[in-house]
Amino acid sequence: MLKFRINKNAFLANLHSAQRAINGKVVVPVLNFVKINVTKEGLTLTGSNGRITIETFLSVTDEDAGMIIDEVGGILLEVSFLSKVLSELPNYEFSLEVLENNIVNIKSGQTDLHLNGMNVQDYPKLKTPSQEKVLKLPVSFFKQVIKETNFAASTQESRPILTGVCLKVEDNKTLVSTATDAHRMSRRTVELPHSVENFQVTIPSKNLKEFINVFNKDDEEFEMFFSSTQVLFKTKNVSLYTRLLDGSYPDTERIIPKNFKTTAVFDSQGLRKVMNRAALLTSVDNSRSIQLELKRDTITLYGNSPEIGNLKEDIEFDKKEGDDLVISFNPIFMSESLAAFGEGKIEIKFTESFRPFVMSLESKGDQFIQLITPIRTNVAMPKK
Amino acid sequence: MLKFRINKNAFLANLHSAQRAINGKVVVPVLNFVKINVTKEGLTLTGSNGRITIETFLSVTDEDAGMIIDEVGGILLEVSFLSKVLSELPNYEFSLEVLENNIVNIKSGQTDLHLNGMNVQDYPKLKTPSQEKVLKLPVSFFKQVIKETNFAASTQESRPILTGVCLKVEDNKTLVSTATDAHRMSRRTVELPHSVENFQVTIPSKNLKEFINVFNKDDEEFEMFFSSTQVLFKTKNVSLYTRLLDGSYPDTERIIPKNFKTTAVFDSQGLRKVMNRAALLTSVDNSRSIQLELKRDTITLYGNSPEIGNLKEDIEFDKKEGDDLVISFNPIFMSESLAAFGEGKIEIKFTESFRPFVMSLESKGDQFIQLITPIRTNVAMPKK
């Protein structure tokens, strides 16, 4: 039966990745277990909550892992205890051996531990997507796209499709990533380094976020495989399976205004700090709305909380053109947008008080667009 | 009315100290407010939950604070919002001015904020202890004594007196700090640098813990004043008032065994790591008990959790004398004891399986004693 010796930290690094798919809230008890599988090639650890599965592979030739395999095989172990107890082991390495009745013996230094495991056959089978449509990209490239759009997805289950990020390839070479919660939207367009078949899928944003955590070698390339119900992201050592969301993603193009009456340019991170201060005030009583007043020579923010008090701030801007305007919106949305844009000059284009406005980073133009819907408010803002 | 200008970070550092006494769970709304009081001498901030009060003073001569006082006075402001919004201010300094109706105007850079304050007269009056009995000690000296005993106090309100730490001066020069939760006890004896009147008080351990957080200049001296109901710890810039616990502290001397049948010496931190591993196992199903078996040539720890599995560990020791013994106890208690002892050689003296055992650090002898009561257990430990 399974017996091997391995470097503790190498094992733990892989375990922590696989563990990210295990959330402890599952109805199926076996999904609180990690699957440990050892072949002549090396060690595979699998964690899953049924909606996302993360698999890590450690090669027997990996020198840091220093794996010595006496006998191949598999076992299931409860992941949270395993992870904690391994961290506390006295030695830099440990041995793991499966005994009778799925009892697992772990030895390290003077420590001799027996854990109750489960038969590896009891683990649910993974359906592997067909390998027909393949996208191949640098990890860092895709991480950036995720960070730029993922945050705008909905966290409400009322419209499940909006909890996902829509990934679409057009013209065999343009990848468009879109997320919206119906109140704001982020859309990033990037040219692919090589031509691929067109496709469109909607991936749960929570699972997509795990891509950032699990693929930690930014200089690697990953491959993406599809089936009709799931997608697999895969590098040499890590596989992430996620289900796809059913239903068709809404057409977001038609909600983007094309004509504007007022435009202004700001320093992105300076504006973000203003929004963060305003967000403090509005989050207290959940009014979540501030008012921006664009006049000939000034742009002023007003925030008001009946409980706490009120805020007035003259905002520095680089450029302003067009009509005067008063508009109300959630400052947290704008702060999150600006965080996604990063450093640079931000252009905001307004149509009118009750129409969505469009934000873009000057350096990226319409390749990176964000949209925020104003809040219709009757709250009179105090003006000093 | 009150008007001043001050360095933001200097103000915030003092606010964060005063805020430690405010826990947001009070029935009296005014105790969610910080009291801001400015005299010609400087700024005093006061936070309180009724059981502990922390007051900080910032002198007008303090160069880092750069305080400019236009008008003296006082105001109350809700502390958690104030603390958050000040952290987000754009400038290194801000001005604060009280307007009509307790409205407070805070300005910093382009930010212009109006907060709803409360009249300073509405703040509860502090009773200051008489200045009769005074103890004067270095901050670092007293912090160490707190750390060595405070953790052993009870967190259960069933015997309120045990939630405190008993501080006692004997023979005008010996300070004894004792804490116990009836299952374990820590007692630290230190010689005072100067002679004082004898006293005995019991201070809530939670409040004593704040001493460590609030007095952050280890090289300062503090003074301690008493009344029959409270105690005041005071340095030049910080005052901490805490109520005392009613009732007489139990006589702990009589529970310390005087005759021993088995003694062993361990490396403190090595033993602690063993206990931490064992604690992981026992904390899963709240059995909270491990078994230590002392034989002629070996000392072995056994832990067992029906759910998870079992642990066996041969423990390294420096010396062992006396009878063979099997004893069960909570490994978390021993881990916490060893953390309080710090580095060094630990002597453990056992009487018998169902009697408390005594631990001491070789370098400190009976000046620092800890005691743990064994657990009577019928759980058969598996032995391999």
Interface residues (C-beta under 8 A of the other chain):
Chain A: E78 F81 K84 V85 E88 L89 P90 I103 V104 Q110 T111 D112 L113 H114 L115 N116 K273 N276 R277 L280 L281 V284 E307 I308 G309 N310 L311 K312 E313 D314 I315 E316 K384
Chain B: E78 F81 K84 V85 E88 L89 P90 I103 V104 Q110 T111 D112 L113 H114 L115 N116 K273 N276 R277 L280 L281 V284 E307 I308 G309 N310 L311 K312 E313 D314 I315 E316 K384
